[in-house]
């Protein structure tokens, strides 16, 4: 079964735009650079050719990854139901060590831990899902287990 990628419709649109750019504009630019490098003769010691081929491989890898994510995207529907934590929720929690923290739970493609946007697959995100305001949840993190109390769900 294919992996599911939870994302907002905006994130899916951005991924589709990026895919279009990579397959049309960037792919053509790289092919042009490869042809230019080939015209210089001996390819065995042609750093420009090697760099262009490496960039082509990276571009094709990103194209394949984006295509897979888009084909397996599950759009997060906006909802006013704040009775439990779900993907798309903004959750205020209390941690005894760090105090009050606010997390937004999104799919892996939109996670940005530096902005407290965490993945539904992260230890904290997975622990919070389907729980209600007032509940305490145990988070099993790589560095040990700790408890968060859910103060607010938006």
C-alpha positions as CSV (number, residue, x, y, z in Angstrom):
1,X,0.0,0.0,0.0
2,X,1.3,3.4,-0.9
3,X,2.4,5.8,1.8
4,X,-0.1,8.7,2.4
5,X,1.0,12.3,2.5
6,X,-1.3,14.6,4.4
7,X,-1.2,18.1,3.2
8,X,-3.3,21.2,2.8
9,X,-4.7,22.0,-0.7
10,X,-2.3,25.0,-0.7
11,X,0.7,22.7,-0.1
12,X,-0.5,20.3,-2.8
13,X,-0.8,23.3,-5.3
14,X,2.8,24.4,-4.4
15,X,4.1,20.9,-4.9
16,X,2.3,20.7,-8.3
17,X,3.8,24.1,-9.3
18,X,7.3,23.0,-8.2
19,X,6.9,19.7,-10.2
20,X,5.9,21.6,-13.3
21,X,8.9,24.0,-13.0
22,X,11.3,21.0,-12.5
23,X,9.9,19.1,-15.4
24,X,9.7,21.9,-17.9
25,X,12.1,24.8,-17.1
26,X,14.9,23.2,-14.9
27,X,15.1,19.9,-16.9
28,X,15.5,21.9,-20.1
29,X,18.2,24.1,-18.5
30,X,20.2,21.1,-17.3
31,X,20.0,19.4,-20.7
32,X,21.3,22.5,-22.3
33,X,24.2,22.6,-19.9
34,X,25.0,19.0,-20.6
35,X,25.0,19.6,-24.3
36,X,27.3,22.6,-23.9
37,X,29.7,20.6,-21.7
38,X,29.7,17.8,-24.3
39,X,30.7,20.2,-27.0
40,X,34.0,20.8,-25.2
41,X,35.3,17.4,-26.1
42,X,36.8,14.8,-23.7
43,X,34.2,13.9,-21.1
44,X,36.5,11.9,-18.9
45,X,38.0,15.1,-17.3
46,X,35.1,17.5,-17.8
47,X,34.0,18.8,-14.4
48,X,31.3,20.9,-16.0
49,X,29.8,17.8,-17.6
50,X,30.0,15.8,-14.3
51,X,28.4,18.7,-12.4
52,X,25.5,19.0,-14.9
53,X,24.9,15.2,-14.8
54,X,24.9,15.3,-11.0
55,X,22.4,18.1,-11.0
56,X,20.3,16.2,-13.5
57,X,20.2,13.1,-11.2
58,X,19.2,15.3,-8.2
59,X,16.5,17.0,-10.3
60,X,15.1,13.7,-11.5
61,X,15.1,12.4,-7.9
62,X,13.1,15.5,-6.7
63,X,10.7,15.1,-9.6
64,X,10.1,11.4,-8.7
65,X,9.6,12.3,-5.0
66,X,7.2,15.2,-5.7
67,X,5.2,13.1,-8.2
68,X,4.9,10.3,-5.6
69,X,3.8,12.7,-2.9
70,X,1.2,14.4,-5.2
71,X,-0.2,11.0,-6.3
72,X,-0.5,9.9,-2.7
73,X,-1.7,13.2,-1.3
74,X,-4.6,13.2,1.2
75,X,-6.0,16.7,1.5
76,X,-6.5,18.0,5.0
77,X,-10.0,19.3,5.2
78,X,-10.5,22.4,7.3
79,X,-12.9,21.8,10.2
80,X,-14.3,23.7,13.1
81,X,-14.4,20.5,15.2
82,X,-11.9,21.2,18.0
83,X,-13.2,18.4,20.3
84,X,-10.1,16.3,19.6
85,X,-6.6,16.9,18.1
86,X,-6.4,16.1,14.4
87,X,-4.1,17.0,11.5
88,X,-4.4,20.7,11.0
89,X,-5.0,21.4,14.8
90,X,-3.1,24.1,16.7
91,X,-2.6,22.7,20.1
92,X,-1.4,24.4,23.3
93,X,0.2,22.0,25.7
94,X,1.9,22.2,29.1
95,X,5.3,20.5,29.5
96,X,6.7,20.5,33.1
97,X,10.2,21.1,31.8
98,X,9.5,23.8,29.1
99,X,6.2,25.2,30.2
100,X,3.5,26.1,27.8
101,X,4.2,25.2,24.1
102,X,2.0,25.7,21.0
103,X,2.2,23.2,18.1
104,X,0.5,23.0,14.8
105,X,0.1,19.4,13.6
106,X,0.5,18.9,9.8
107,X,1.6,16.2,7.4
108,X,5.3,15.4,6.9
109,X,5.5,17.6,3.7
110,X,4.5,20.8,5.6
111,X,6.3,20.2,8.9
112,X,8.7,22.9,10.1
113,X,9.9,22.2,13.6
114,X,11.7,25.6,13.8
115,X,8.2,27.2,13.6
116,X,6.6,24.6,15.9
117,X,4.8,23.0,12.9
118,X,5.2,19.3,13.6
119,X,4.4,16.2,11.7
120,X,1.6,13.9,12.5
121,X,4.3,11.2,12.5
122,X,6.6,12.9,15.0
123,X,6.6,11.6,18.5
124,X,4.7,14.6,19.9
125,X,2.3,14.8,16.9
126,X,1.5,11.1,17.0
127,X,1.0,11.2,20.8
128,X,-1.4,14.2,20.6
129,X,-3.7,12.9,17.8
130,X,-7.2,12.0,18.8
131,X,-6.9,13.3,22.4
132,X,-9.1,15.9,24.0
133,X,-8.5,19.2,25.9
134,X,-7.6,18.4,29.5
135,X,-6.1,15.0,28.8
136,X,-2.4,14.2,29.5
137,X,-0.5,12.2,26.9
138,X,2.8,10.3,27.1
139,X,5.3,11.1,24.5
140,X,7.8,8.4,23.6
141,X,10.8,10.3,22.3
142,X,14.2,9.0,21.4
143,X,15.6,10.7,24.6
144,X,13.0,9.3,26.9
145,X,9.4,9.5,27.8
146,X,7.6,12.6,29.1
147,X,4.0,13.9,29.6
148,X,2.2,16.8,28.0
149,X,-1.1,18.1,29.1
150,X,-3.5,19.5,26.4
151,X,-4.6,23.0,27.4
152,X,-6.3,24.2,24.2
153,X,-7.2,22.9,20.7
154,X,-7.8,25.3,17.9
